């Protein structure tokens, strides 16, 4: 059974810092990996999707990397802003069936 | 208008009652999903459907049933609600197009409390 772990569970940084969120998964036979953002009381918003054949994806200040063989992904956020405060969730899809296994998330607080 | 809508947004009910949560989407996607989110447990898949005639159990389907009434509509039912079904419920959709278009789009969630 696939298990997804995210470290740290919570992170508090001052505005402007570059930061890294970590995600690890136990079964490397994944179809793709996705990073989501969840604001309090809201649904999830997809940030980045990395196919299993890719090493990284970038969107604005966000960069996600994937090392499938070691079962790891990182989400790098450059020049953090208070508006980045949210919970970030990592999820993996296996066997091409589009069902996702989620980590428990990293709660990020960026203070002005 | 939102692409994925859920009704109701909040519901308080009593043990033993039948509850239906509804999800509608305007994205034209074939695939739809129901998840529940609990503090400390993350999101877990309840049921999923890849088209109108396809229904599959997820990780935690016991105590739940679903109906795919149309491509755009996917309902989740709790036949006899119990307190440990208190959670935040999310509906999601995705397209059928391969690994690069597999992004899931989530609704705003339904907060269900069972007393």
Boltz contact constraints between the chains, C-beta under 6 A:
constraints:
  - contact:
      token1: [A, 31]
      token2: [B, 99]
      max_distance: 6.0
  - contact:
      token1: [A, 32]
      token2: [B, 99]
      max_distance: 6.0
  - contact:
      token1: [A, 32]
      token2: [B, 102]
      max_distance: 6.0
  - contact:
      token1: [A, 43]
      token2: [B, 106]
      max_distance: 6.0
  - contact:
      token1: [A, 43]
      token2: [B, 107]
      max_distance: 6.0
  - contact:
      token1: [A, 43]
      token2: [B, 108]
      max_distance: 6.0
  - contact:
      token1: [A, 43]
      token2: [B, 109]
      max_distance: 6.0
  - contact:
      token1: [A, 44]
      token2: [B, 106]
      max_distance: 6.0
  - contact:
      token1: [A, 46]
      token2: [B, 103]
      max_distance: 6.0
  - contact:
      token1: [A, 49]
      token2: [B, 103]
      max_distance: 6.0
  - contact:
      token1: [A, 51]
      token2: [B, 99]
      max_distance: 6.0
  - contact:
      token1: [A, 51]
      token2: [B, 100]
      max_distance: 6.0
  - contact:
      token1: [A, 98]
      token2: [B, 31]
      max_distance: 6.0
  - contact:
      token1: [A, 98]
      token2: [B, 94]
      max_distance: 6.0
  - contact:
      token1: [A, 98]
      token2: [B, 102]
      max_distance: 6.0
  - contact:
      token1: [A, 99]
      token2: [B, 45]
      max_distance: 6.0
  - contact:
      token1: [A, 99]
      token2: [B, 48]
      max_distance: 6.0
  - contact:
      token1: [A, 102]
      token2: [B, 42]
      max_distance: 6.0
  - contact:
      token1: [A, 102]
      token2: [B, 43]
      max_distance: 6.0
  - contact:
      token1: [A, 104]
      token2: [B, 42]
      max_distance: 6.0
